[in-house]
Amino acid sequence: MTNTLGDPEDEEGWIPGMLAPIASSRKDANKIKRDVPITVVIGNPPYKEKAMGQGAWVEGQASDARRWTPLKDWIPPADWGVGAHAKHLRNLYVYFWRWATWKVFDHDPANNTGIVCFITMAGFLNGPGFQRMRDYLRRICDSIWVIDCSPEGHQPEVNTRIFQGVQQPVCIVLASRSATKDSGTPATVRWRALPPGPRDVKFAALEKIALAEDGWVDCPSEWRAPFLPASTGAWSTFPALEDFFAYNGSGVMPGRTWVISPDAESLKRRWDALMKAPAGEKETLFHPHLQGDRTINRKIGGALSGFPLRPKTLAEENGACEAPVPYAYRSFDRQWIIPDNRLINRPNPEMWAMRSNHQVILTALSRTSPSAGPALTVTGLIPDLDHYKGSFGGRVFPLWQDALATVPNLRPKVLAALSQKYGYEVSPEDLLAYIVALTAQPAYTERFREDLSTPGLRIPLTAHAASFREAAELGRTVVWLQTFGERMADLAKGRQAGPPRLPVEQRPAVPASGAIPQDPGAMPESIGYDASKKRLLIGAGYVDNVEPAVWNYEVSGKHVLRQWFSYRQKNRERPIIGDRRPPSTLAFVQPDHWLSEYTSELINVLNVLGWLVELEPQQAALLEQVSVGPLITAEELRLAGVFEAIAQPKRRARRQGGPSLFDRAG
């Protein structure tokens, strides 16, 4: 018996004498791992994220940090700028990939030809933290074949999954090395996808695949490039979304759910419960991560920008809760967060320093692609890491680099280049609104579905001044809607400040007979829809005049209204996936009845979604008009100096003081 990832040189690990046969078996296995050449490794390694310390010899032990270990060959160097993503290498399936490639390709230079073929999670195909892994495979192999087994994306219907219990995208990758491999020539990487649909259809397709047949698509040859098809045609000439911005980063990663709530009062009650808890229970209630992170005894230097410094540790603290502030938890779901730096695992101080009542922030996926609905969404609030769809993280793109909204978060030369092209001064708001008009709609996701097989949004940039101006104006309305009337209001254009409202005859409303009960015994536990009456059902109450398209509105597979309701229903428990820890019991401190503010916010959401649905045909027509017309390519912008290297925004000093105008009353 042996541990595949165990040190093949370890013959002395303690095993009781009564288990001598096991000890002998381990020695025999170690001899094979150490001395016997292996040509082919095939398997389905286990998946476990955040598996630091479980990779044994392959990963290395903290007590022997100076010793070479196989995984070190896949850690990206600091100057690649992707160190924050290298944590994703700490996954069991990656450890097995590294062991197999070491054994077949690295261990014995005289016997270094062979094949490694695994079916595993697909994150390494394009994740930035896996760049050196891809670089290694291109240098060590001649040919690599990739089969996408999850064309439906993350969390597909169970009957479409290769493994029913696995929500993540899965792929088969075969990497081969011949005796004639030239390490100076990158491996040829070929990709194909199984057909969408039931698992049986996928299995039938797999049986017919041959490596030498047609149907494979070549992937880029750059050393670190994704193992996904290269962009082709017009799409490949569009500038990428990130090309326009000086800075993009992650949203806030709280690390504990109890610091966020749909109502501010529950957060104050949770804080009070933590403060009053016996000393021996506080740490458990606080819910620190198992590896690092905040603890109740840890001093945190500095405060979040705009909030006072609280120098005590949480163990010493006996003061009141910092007043909760509005928080963009999910697309179209505004909640509240306690803005206390001691509570938030990764607060992203840059985002808090940019926070103001002028800020506009785009959120979009980066490691995966949108499957349906708008390709990005907009908020004026500090966004959560998973704001866009509730999973798979993403990137945030603020409009302004400073809280005073005086320094655009755009590449310095992009506005000048566009102004010269269009013959009038293009403002920061114009460019952001243009991007929103084209991408924050289902037609973009559908039109470029095949191109989006490789993650990363690209922007068709019109060469016509009139089309740009038209899109920028339409985009302002979309921004106004998605920020609930708090950004880009213009009464002269019909965009009043405050929650948008549809025309009276289209407006969702709660009739007297549909009032959602507010007594504890009737706390809603279900949400549904009666299409025949255009009625949204909330427990024993209902909202009339809700169009089917509003009920069905989704953001990349996430049903917006169901997701919104799930955080406000009676039972808010989430299923525990894998070996993740259950949340702190503080998260269960919540109202025992439906709050009137829930109904008010639901009406706000329904009006916003209804208006967005109304705008979709206009946005789709504009996207068509732009896409078939003359475009400004990424190469033209490069020649204009737009993509010249720029300094990233510096980490700003934390602005201290009381709440700002950005805070919503509540």
N, C-alpha and C positions, 0 to 999 in steps of 0.2 A: 504494500500500500504506500502511496506517495502523494505529495502535494505537487501538482505540476509546476506551480510558481515557486516552489521551495528551492533553496540553494543546493545545486548539484554537488558542491564540495563539502556539504555538511554531513559528515558520517557520525558525528558525536552527539547529535541531539538526543536528549534523554528519553529512553523508552524502558519501562520496567522489564526486569528479566523474564517475567512470566509471559511477556509478549515478544519473545525472541523471534518467532516466525514473522511477525510484522516488521521487526527491525531488519531481519534478513531481506524481506521483500523490499523495504525502502532502500537498502544498499544496492540491491539489484537494479531498482528503478533509477537511482542516482547514477549508477554506472552507465545506463543507457542515455540518460540526459547529458552526462558529462562526456562520454567517450564514443558512443555509437552514432554515426551519421544518420540523419533522418532526411528523407527527400520530400515527403509529402505530409502536411498537417491539414486535416479537415475537421471542422467542428462547428458547434454552436455555443460559444462561450457565454457564461452567465453575465447578466447586466446588473450593475449596482453602481449608482452615482455616489459621489462623496465617499469614495472608498479609500481615502488616504489611510495608509497603515495596513492595508489588506493585500498589498501586492507582493509581500514577502521579498525574496531576493531580487526579483525583477524591478521592484520599486526602490528598494534600499531602505535601510532603517536609519532613523534620526541619530542613533548612537554611533553610526559609522558613516557620517555624511560625506567624508572625503573619498570613500571607496567608489570606484566606477560601478554603475549598475546599468542594465540595458535601457531602462526608461530615460535615463539622462540624455541618451542620444536623440530623444524626441522632444525634449524641453526646448521651446523656442528661445533664442538669445534675446537679451534685453533690447538690443537695437532694432529688433523686428517690430516692437511696439504692440505686441499682443500678449504680454505677460499676464494681464488680468484674465485672459481666457484659458490660460494653461491649466487651470484647476480642472477643466473638463477631461484632462488626461487621467485624472484619478478615478478611473472607472474600471471595474473588473474586466469588462470585455477588452479594454485597451491593454490591460496587463497581459491578457492571453494573446492578443495580437503581437505584442512586443516579444513575448516568450517564443512564439512560433517563428517569427521572422528572425530572431536571434539564432534559434536552433537550426533552421534550414539554411539561412543565408550568411550568417556571421560567425557561427561557432567554429567551423572548420574550413579555413580558406581553401583546402584541397578538395573539399566536398561541399561546395556552396551553390549548387544548382538544385532547383526543385520548385515546389508549388506550396503556397499557403492559400487555403480557401475556407472562408468563414461566412456564416450568416449571422449578422450582428446588427446592433443599432446603427443608424445611418449618419449620426452626428459628425463623424470624422470626415465625411465626404466633402464638406465645405466649411466646417467650423473654423474660425480664425485660430483657436488654440491648438489645432491639429496641423498647422502649416508645416512644422518640421517633420511630422509623421509622413505627410504626403511627399515632402521633399526627399525623405529617406527612401520611400518606396519607389519613387521615380528614378533615383540614383542606383538602387540595388537590383531593380527588376527590368526585364525587357518589355513585358506586356502585363497590363492590368485590365480585367474585365469587371464591370460593375452592373448589377441588375437591381433596379429599384423595385422592391417588392411591395411598396406602399404608395402607389401613385395618388391615393386619396389624401395623403398627408397625415397629420397628427390626429389621434383619437378618431379613427374612421369607424364605421359601423362594424360591430363584432364579427359579422359573417364575412367581412372582406379581409380580415386579418390573417396573415400566415400563422401567427401564434395568437390564439383568441384572447389570452390574458395580457397581451403586450399592446399598449396604446401608442408607443413611439414608432416612427417610421423605421422599417427594417430593410436591409439590403444584403445581397450576396456579392462578395468581392473575391475574385481569384487573382492572385499575384504570382507570376512565374518568372524564373530567372534561368537563362541558358548559359552554356559555357562561353558563348561569344559576347556576353554582355559588355558594353562599353559604358563605364560610369559617367563619362562626359556627355552621353546622349540620354535624355529623359525617356523613360518608358512610355510606350504608346498606351494611352488610357482610352478604353471604349466603354460606352454606356448604353443601356437600354432600359425600358420600364416594362413591367408586366402590365397587362390590361387592367383597368379598373373593374371592380365587380367582385363577385363571391370568391371565396378561397378556392373552391373547386376549379373555377375558371383559371385562376392563377397557376394552380398545380398542373393543369393541362397544358398551359402555355410553357411552363418550365420544361416539361418533358420534350418539347419540340425545339428548344433552343440549341443551336450549335455555334461554337466559337467562330467557325469559318463562314457562316452564312451572312446574308444581308440583314439589316435591321439594327446594327450597332451604329452609334453616333460617336464621332471622335470628340474627345475632351481637350481642353487647352494643354499646351506642352510646357508652360512655365513651371518651374520646379515646385512652387508652393501653391499653384492654382487648384481650385476645387476639382474633385473627381466627378464633374458634372459637365454637360454639353456646353461648348463655347457659344457665346452670343453670335447670332448670324443675322444677315439682312439689315434692315433699317434699325432694328432694335440695338444692334451692336454699335451704331453710330450715335445713339442718344447719350447725353451726359447722365451719369448716375446721380441719384438724389444727393448723396453725400458730397458730390463735386461742387455743389453750390454753397455749402456751409463751411464756416471756419472750424466749428466744433460740433461734434455729436457725441453723445454719451449714453449711459444707462439711466433708466429711471431709478427711483428710490427703492432699495431692497430693505424693508423693515426687519425681516428676520423673525418676526413674531406677529401673529394676527391680532392680538388683543389691543394693539395700539391704534387700530383702525376700526371705524364703526360707521354705519349709516346715520347715526345720531350722536351729537356731541355729548349729551348728558350721560350716555352709557360709558364713554371714555372717562369722565370724571368719577363715576362710580367705580370703575375698574381701578383707577389710580388710588382712590380712597381704600379699596379693599387691599391693595398691595401695601399701602402705608400702615394699615392696621394689623396686617398679618404678623403672627409670631416670627421672631428672627429666624427660627429654623425652617420656616416655610416660604420665606420671601424668595429665595433663589429659585425654588421650584415654580412658584407663581410667575416670576419674571420670565422664566423659560429661556435660559442661555443656550446657545448652540454647543454641541459637544466638542467642537474644535475652535478655540479662540472665541471671538465675538465679545460683546458686552457681558458683564456680570454685575451683580449688585455691589460688589466691592471694588470695582474698577473705576478709577478716576479718568474722566474723559476731558481732554484739553479742548477748550473753546466751545462756543455755542453755535447753533445754526444761525445763519445771517438773519438779522431782524428780531432776534430773541435774546433775552438776558442770559448771561452766564450763570449756571447753577453749579458751584464748585463742589458741593457735597456728593459723596457716592450715594447710590440709591439705598444702601444699607443705613446710611446716616440721615437720609432725607426725612423730613417730617412736614414739609410745606405743601401748599396746594398744587394741584395739577396745572401745568402750563395750559393756557386756554387753547383748546383744539382749533385747528384751521381747516378750511376746505381742502380736499385732496382728490386728485383724479385717479380713482382706484381702477376703474375699467372704462372702456369707451362708453360714453353716455351714462356713466354711473359715478356721480359725485358723492364722495363720502367725507369723513373727517379723520384727522390724524393728530396725535399729540406731538407737537414740534419740539421734542426734547432730545437732544443729541445723545443722551445716555440710554435711550430706549431703542434707537434705530440702528440696526446693524451696519448698513452701508447707506448713509443719507445722501451721498453725492453732494458735497458742499457747494460745488460749482452751480448746481441747479438752484439751490436756496439763495445763493448770492445774486442770481439773475432774476429772482422772483419779484414780480411787481404786478400792478393792475394794468400794465400795458403788454405784458409778455404773452406771446402766442407760441405754442409748442406742437410740433408734429410728432406723432409716434408711429412707428412702422416696424415690422419684423425685419430681422437681419439674417438669422441662421436658416430660416425657412421662408417660404413664399406664401402670400395670401391665397386662399382657395376660392373665396367668393366674397361679395360685398366690397366696401371701400378698401383700397389698398393701403391707405393710411387714415388716421383719425387725428382730430385736433382738440387741444385743451388749452385753457389759460391758467390752469392750476399746476402745482407740482405733481408730476405723474409717477405712478407706481412702475416698477420694473416690468410688470406684465399688463400695463395699461391697455395696450392695443387689443388683446383678445383673452387675457386671463392666463396665458401660458406661453412658453417659448420666448419670453423676454422681448428683446427688440432694442431699437435705438430711439433716442429723443433728439429732436432738432429744434432748438429754441430760435426765435426770430431775433432776439436781442442778447448781447453779451453782458449787459449791465442792467441794474434795477431801474435806472433812470430812462432806459430805452433811448440812449443816445449813440450807442455803438452797435451797429448791425452785426449779427452773427453770420455774416456772409463773406465769401472770399472778396478781398478788397477790390479786385478789378472787375468783378462780374457785373455790377450795376453800371459801371462806366461803359463796358463793352455793349451791354444791351441798350443803354441810352443812345449810344452812337448808332447802333443798328436801327433802332426804331424812330429816331429823330425827336424824341422827347425824353424828359428825365424820368427814369424808372426808379421808383422808391423801393425800399426793403419790403414794405407791405404788398406792393404790386407783385414782386417776384414770388413771395410766399403764397399769395392768393392765387396766382396763376398755377402753381404746382398743385394746390389743393383742388382747384376746379377740375383739373385733368385726372388726378389720381384718387381723390376721395369719392369714388363712385364704383358701382359694380361693373360698368362697361369697360373700365380700364383693366380690371382683373380678368374679365372674360376675353377681351381683345388680345391681350398679351399672355394668355394662359401658357402656351407652349414656350414662349421666351422665359417665363418665370419658372421654368423647370430648374433653372439656376437662380438661387435667391439673389435679391437685390433689385430695387426699383430703379427704373430709368425714366427720364422725362423727355417726351417729344417736345422740343422747344421750337415754336413757330418762328419763321423768318418774317411774318407779316405783322406790322405794328398794330393793325386794326384787330387781328385775331388775338394778339397778346392782351390788348386793352380790354377786349370783350371777356376773355377768360379771367383776367384779374378782377374785373367787376363782379363776375359770377362767383369767383372764389371768395370774395369778401362776404358774400351772402352765406356761403357754406361755412366759413369761419365763424361768422356771427351766430349761425344756428348751432354748430357743434360746441361753441363756448357758452351756450344758453344766453345769448344776448349780451355777454360781458366784454366782447371784443368786436372791433370794427362796426360798431353801431353808427348809423347815419340816418337820422329821421327823414331827411329829404329823399333818401332812397328806400324808405319804407322799413328801415331797420332800427326800430326803437330800442333804447337801452332797456335791458331787463328780459325776462323769459319770453321768447317768441311765442306768438299765438297765430294759429291758422285762422282763416276767415270764419265767422261765426257759424255758418252753415256746415263747415267741415270740422269744426272743433270738437275733440273728444270731451265728454262731460259725464259726470256722475249724477244721475237723476236721484230724486229723493228715495225712490224705491231701491236704488242700487248702492246706497251708502255702505261703505265697508265698515262693519261693526268694530267698535273700539273697546269692547269689553274683553277681558282675558279669556273667557270661555270660547270666544269666536275668533281668536287669532288665526288669520289665514294660513292654511297649510298647502294650498294648491293654486296654480294659475292655469288658465285655459282660455279657449277662444271658441265662440259660437259664430261661425262664418255667416250663417243665415241671417243673423241679427247685427252683424258687425260689432259684436260685444266681447269685450275683454273681461274674463271672469277672475275675480280675486277673492278666493274663499267664498263667503256668502254674499259678497258685494260684486259690483260690476261697473264697467265704464262703457258707455255707448259711443257710437260713431268712430270706431277704430277700424281702419281699412285693413284688409288681409295683408297687403304689402308691409304695413307697419308691424303687424303681428309676426310676420315671417322675417323681419329685418335681421340680418346676421352680419357679423364681422369675422370673416375667415372661419366659418364653421361654428361660431358661438352665437346662439340665439340671444339677442340682446335683452329682450324682455324677460325671458326665463332666467337668464343670468342675473339681471337686476333684482328680480323677485327673490332669488335664492338667498340673497344676503339680508332679506327683510322678513322672511317667513318665520313661522313658529320654530321649526326645527332647522337650525342653520349649520348643523354638523356636516363636515365634509368627509368623504371616505378616506381612510388612511391607505395610501398607495405604498406598496412594498414595505420596507422597514422604517418608514418615516415615523417620527415621534408624534403622538397626539398633541394637539395644541394645549396651551395653558388653560386651566379652568376659568381664568379671567375672561376668556373669549366668550364664555357662556353668560356673563353678566350683560343682560340685554333687556329691552322692554318686554313686559308680559302681555302687551296688547299692541294692536296696530296703531301707529302714531298718525296724527293728522298731517304731519309734515311728510310722511311717506306718500300720502295721497297727493299732496301738492306737488311733490317732486315727480311722481308718476305722470301727472298731467303735463308737467314741463317736458318730460321725456317723450311722451306721445305726440305732443305738438312739434317737437324738434324732428322726430323721425318722420312724421307725416309730411312736414315741409320738405325734408330731404328727399323723400320718395317723389314728391311733386317736381323737384328740380332734376331728377335723374335723366329724363329724356333730353332736357336742354344740355346737360353736361355731356351726355353720350353723343349728341349731334356735334357739339363743339370739339370733342375728342376726335371724331371722324374728320371734321373739317381741318383740324390741325395735322392729323396723321397723314392725310393724303396731299397736303400742301407742302410748300418748301419749308425746310427745317434748318435750324442752326445745329451743326454737329458738335460733338465733343472735341473733335480735332480743330474746328474753327475756334472754339473757346481756348484751346491749348495754345494755338498760334497767337491769340490775342493776349496771352500771358495770364489768363484767368487761373490756371492750375499751378502757378508758381508756388513753391514751398512757402508756407506761412507759419508764423509762431502760433502755437496753441494758446488759447486764453489762459492767463496765469491764474493760479489758485488765489482767489481773492480773500482779503481780510474779512473776517466775519463781522457783519454789521450787527451791532447789538442795540437793544432797545425794545420798546413795546410793539404791539401789532401794527401793521402797516395798512394802507388803504386797500391792499390786496385782500385783506381778510373779509370774508363774507359774514355778515351779522348772523347770529344764530344762537 
